[in-house]
Amino acid sequence: MLKQISCDKFIDENGKRGPIKFKEGLNAVVGDSEKSNSIGKSTLLMIIDFCFGGDDYVTKETTTINVVKDHTIFFTFEFSGKEYYFSRSTNEPRFIYEYTDSTNKYILKKVPYATFKDFLNRQYHLDDTGLTLRKAIGRFIRIYNRKTHNEMRPLNADVREDDKSGIECLLKLFKMYGNLDAETASFEIISDKKKMFDNLRRYNAGFIAMNNEEYESNKHEIETLEQELIELKKEIAIGSSNLDLTNAEIKSEIKNELARLRQQKRREEKKLKQISFDDDYDDETLTSKFKDLEEFFPGIDFSRIKEYEKFHKDARKYINKEIKESETDIKDTIDLLSEQIKTLEDDLANYKEIPDISEALLKKHHQMTDRLKELKKANENYEKRVQTINEYKQADNKLQGNVSSKTKELEKIVNKKMAEINKYFENGRYYSPVLQINNLKSYSFGTPYDTGTGCRFRSVAMFDLAILELTSLPILVHDSIMFSNVEEPATATLLELYEQQKNKQIFIAFDKFDTRGNKICKILERNKVLQLSDEPNALFGKQWNNQGENNG
């Protein structure tokens, strides 16, 4: 059980607040009659959830953490007479520190908080339920800021969770889930298969007949096409086998590809012929040409002409380099094309006995063959879908049958226990709450002929008590909102039932307990673990709704 919690940021009028100690049965955090709001009652419940591996204290108590800043919660659990000392910090919530003793000075080890939750799971004997710690207890920690206090959906761990998760959790807590895991997995596989065929049809994403009428129409078209193909083969006069036509198509494709490659090779060879280089150019040749010109233009100065020609010569060196590289690339391309042509010519030789067939006939045969494949695939998928639908119905009937037998048994056990608890309230004068599980995905909860808010919250508390007593569920946490609309006599009865719990723990927050009836006051006084009021006696010594303090 959770034995105590401490934090150096917990403050009261005397300074640092001492450890908050807990016991078996009821543990009440109460407010006084004057100022009972925003003093830390629900926050302490969130910290208790934090000690049980919850994350909501860090993610949802943001105002507290922004004001108090990062802090460490030290806490102690006791199992089979042995105490275990831990801490968890708001700035490092994914890890838990374990200490050697109650001084919390010497760290024994640091572990991931998942490892810590596994430890609690084993110690609370939840490991044989098939549930994780948080799956088992999270939905029964009903704190306003966690949004788990919906009086209409007591099985839902949060507002986004579907009914199915809560129903499965309850079945597992009662160890009644059994082979439903395997049956559910098998059903999901068949369900996914059915969705695949449904999506093929819905989004036209593949070949599938839309309905039986289209399926029969496809069968008729398949028969017609198969007969037409027989006639086409006769017209082509190359044999009746598909292999003959296939070989003719292959031969035609080879010839077309050969023609394309040969044309490409001719283009490359033409480009190669157009490349030429002037290897005869040098200064001596240029000088001799200039001397010939002097006979016609005596005394002319050729020095500027030589400079221009020198520039052209230097530029040509670079151009010739690029041309040579291009020439190499073209030759490589021609060699590659020659290899490909030789390979295709060898392939074509293997089909020399196959007669040539016109492109028009081959195209017609190809279109008819493709259409035939589409129709056969569409009907094949339709047949598979029909088969899958039948398998889906059978699996669904089997699963729902097993679910129904287990949920009806579960309903009977839970409703019987709630009826027993209900007898404590004015001798069972009013109707008991009823849980009704419709299937694995839907349930309802309520009290017949009474839809009042107070009755609904009282019913949830009775439901929680029933689960606490019937299963290995170790704790309940009920925030003050669970009691605010419940009549005084019913509240007193609830507190008595909480107080009677043995080997389990119930943590509650309660507003203005000293303004309620004498019976309520006495029970809360006996089970009070912490009383808070306005600052400096709020949990952290301050109230966040105090504008002066927050601005100071």
Residue pairs with C-beta under 8 A, 6 or more apart in sequence:
1 22
1 23
1 24
1 77
1 78
1 79
1 474
1 505
2 22
2 48
2 51
2 52
2 75
2 76
2 77
2 475
2 505
3 21
3 22
3 76
3 77
3 78
3 83
4 19
4 20
4 21
4 22
4 75
4 76
5 19
5 20
5 22
5 44
5 47
5 48
5 51
5 73
5 74
5 75
6 17
6 18
6 19
6 20
6 73
6 74
6 75
7 47
7 71
7 72
7 73
7 74
8 16
8 71
8 72
9 68
9 71
9 540
10 16
10 17
10 20
10 539
10 540
11 17
11 536
11 538
11 539
11 540
11 541
11 542
12 536
12 537
12 541
13 536
13 537
17 539
20 44
20 529
20 530
21 529
22 505
22 507
22 529
23 505
23 529
24 501
24 502
24 503
24 504
24 505
25 498
25 499
25 500
25 501
25 502
25 504
25 505
25 506
25 527
26 495
26 498
26 499
26 501
26 506
26 508
26 523
26 527
27 505
27 506
27 507
27 508
27 527
27 529
28 508
28 509
28 510
28 513
28 524
28 527
28 528
28 529
29 41
29 44
29 45
29 507
29 508
29 509
29 510
29 528
29 529
29 530
29 531
29 532
30 41
30 509
30 510
30 511
30 513
30 524
30 528
30 530
30 531
30 532
31 37
31 39
31 41
31 480
31 509
31 510
31 511
31 512
31 513
31 531
31 532
31 533
32 512
32 514
32 531
32 532
32 533
33 512
33 514
33 515
34 533
34 534
35 533
35 534
35 543
36 511
36 512
36 533
37 511
37 545
38 538
38 543
38 544
38 545
39 532
39 533
39 534
39 535
39 537
39 538
39 539
39 543
40 532
40 538
40 539
40 540
41 479
41 480
41 509
41 510
41 511
41 532
41 539
42 143
42 144
42 145
42 479
42 480
42 509
43 61
43 64
43 539
43 540
44 509
44 530
44 539
45 141
45 143
45 477
45 479
45 507
45 509
46 54
46 56
46 57
46 60
46 61
46 143
46 145
46 146
47 57
47 73
48 477
48 507
49 56
49 57
49 141
49 143
49 146
49 477
50 56
50 57
50 58
50 73
50 88
50 93
51 73
51 75
51 86
51 88
52 120
52 133
52 137
52 141
52 475
53 113
53 116
53 117
53 120
53 133
53 134
54 134
54 138
54 141
54 146
55 93
56 143
56 145
56 146
57 90
58 65
58 90
58 93
60 145
60 146
61 145
63 544
64 540
64 544
65 71
65 90
67 540
67 542
67 544
67 550
68 540
70 89
70 90
70 91
71 89
71 90
72 87
72 88
72 89
72 90
73 87
73 88
73 89
74 85
74 86
74 87
74 104
75 86
75 87
75 88
76 83
76 84
76 85
76 86
76 102
77 83
77 84
77 86
77 120
77 123
78 84
79 123
83 102
84 98
85 98
85 99
85 100
85 101
85 102
85 104
86 96
86 97
86 98
86 99
86 116
87 96
87 97
87 99
87 104
88 95
88 96
88 97
88 113
93 113
94 112
94 113
95 110
95 111
95 112
95 113
96 110
96 111
96 112
96 113
96 115
96 116
97 107
97 109
97 110
98 107
98 108
98 109
98 110
98 111
99 105
99 106
99 107
99 108
100 106
100 107
100 108
117 132
117 133
117 134
118 127
118 133
120 133
121 127
121 132
121 133
121 136
124 133
124 472
124 474
125 472
126 133
126 136
126 472
126 474
128 175
129 136
129 172
129 173
129 175
129 472
130 172
130 177
130 181
131 169
131 172
131 173
135 157
135 169
136 169
136 172
136 173
136 472
136 473
137 473
137 474
137 475
138 148
138 157
139 148
139 154
139 155
139 156
139 157
139 166
139 169
140 464
140 467
140 468
140 473
140 475
140 476
140 477
141 148
141 475
141 476
141 477
142 148
142 149
142 460
142 464
142 476
142 477
142 478
142 479
142 482
143 149
143 477
143 479
144 479
144 480
144 481
146 158
147 158
147 159
148 156
148 157
148 158
149 457
149 460
149 479
149 481
149 482
150 156
150 159
151 453
151 456
151 457
151 459
151 460
152 445
152 446
152 456
153 163
153 166
153 445
154 445
154 460
154 463
154 464
155 163
155 166
155 167
155 169
155 170
155 443
155 445
156 162
156 163
156 165
156 166
157 165
157 166
157 169
162 441
163 441
163 442
163 443
164 440
164 441
166 443
167 407
167 437
167 440
167 441
167 443
168 177
168 180
168 440
170 410
170 414
170 467
171 177
171 180
171 406
171 407
171 410
173 467
173 471
173 472
173 473
174 410
174 413
174 470
174 471
176 406
176 409
176 410
177 406
178 406
179 402
180 399
180 402
180 403
180 406
180 440
183 395
183 398
183 399
183 402
184 399
184 440
186 395
187 395
187 396
187 399
190 388
190 391
190 392
190 395
191 392
191 395
193 388
193 391
193 392
194 385
194 388
194 389
194 392
197 208
197 381
197 384
197 385
197 388
198 385
199 205
200 206
200 207
200 208
200 381
200 385
201 208
201 210
201 385
206 377
206 381
207 374
207 375
207 377
207 378
207 381
208 378
208 381
208 382
208 385
209 215
209 218
209 378
209 379
209 381
209 382
214 378
214 382
215 379
215 382
215 383
218 375
218 378
218 379
219 379
221 375
222 372
222 375
222 376
222 379
225 368
225 371
225 372
225 375
226 372
228 368
229 365
229 368
229 369
229 372
230 240
232 361
232 364
232 365
232 368
233 239
233 240
233 244
233 245
234 240
235 361
236 245
236 248
236 357
236 361
236 365
238 244
238 245
238 248
238 354
238 355
238 357
244 354
245 362
245 365
247 351
247 354
248 354
248 355
248 356
248 357
248 362
249 362
249 365
249 366
250 351
251 348
251 351
251 354
251 356
252 356
252 357
252 359
252 362
254 344
254 347
254 348
254 351
255 348
257 344
258 341
258 344
258 345
258 348
261 337
261 340
261 341
261 344
262 341
264 337
265 334
265 337
265 338
265 341
268 330
268 333
268 334
268 337
269 334
271 330
272 327
272 330
272 331
272 334
275 323
275 326
275 327
275 330
277 320
277 323
277 324
278 316
281 313
281 316
286 306
286 309
290 302
290 305
290 306
293 300
293 302
294 300
399 440
400 439
400 440
403 439
403 440
404 439
407 437
407 439
407 440
408 437
410 437
411 435
411 436
411 437
413 470
414 435
414 463
414 466
414 467
414 470
415 432
415 434
415 435
417 466
417 469
417 470
418 432
418 433
418 434
418 435
418 459
418 462
418 463
418 466
419 428
419 432
421 432
421 462
421 465
421 466
421 497
422 428
422 430
422 431
422 432
422 433
422 462
424 493
424 496
424 497
425 458
425 489
425 490
425 493
426 489
430 447
430 450
430 455
431 447
431 448
431 449
431 450
432 447
432 462
433 445
433 446
433 447
433 459
433 460
433 462
433 463
434 445
434 446
434 447
434 448
435 443
435 444
435 445
435 463
436 443
436 444
436 445
437 443
438 444
445 459
445 460
445 463
446 456
446 459
447 455
447 456
447 459
452 485
453 485
454 485
454 486
454 487
454 490
457 481
457 482
457 483
457 485
457 486
458 486
458 490
458 494
460 482
461 478
461 482
461 486
461 494
462 494
464 476
464 478
465 476
465 497
465 498
467 473
468 476
468 501
468 504
468 506
469 501
473 504
474 504
474 505
475 504
475 505
475 506
475 507
476 498
476 504
476 505
476 506
476 507
477 506
477 507
477 508
478 506
478 507
478 508
478 509
479 508
479 509
480 508
480 509
480 510
480 511
482 508
483 491
483 494
483 508
483 510
483 511
484 511
486 494
488 516
488 517
488 520
491 516
491 520
492 517
492 519
492 520
492 523
495 520
495 523
495 524
495 527
496 523
498 506
498 508
498 527
499 523
499 526
499 527
510 524
513 520
513 521
513 524
513 525
513 528
514 521
532 538
532 539
534 543
535 541
535 542
535 543
535 546
535 549
536 542
542 549
543 549
544 550
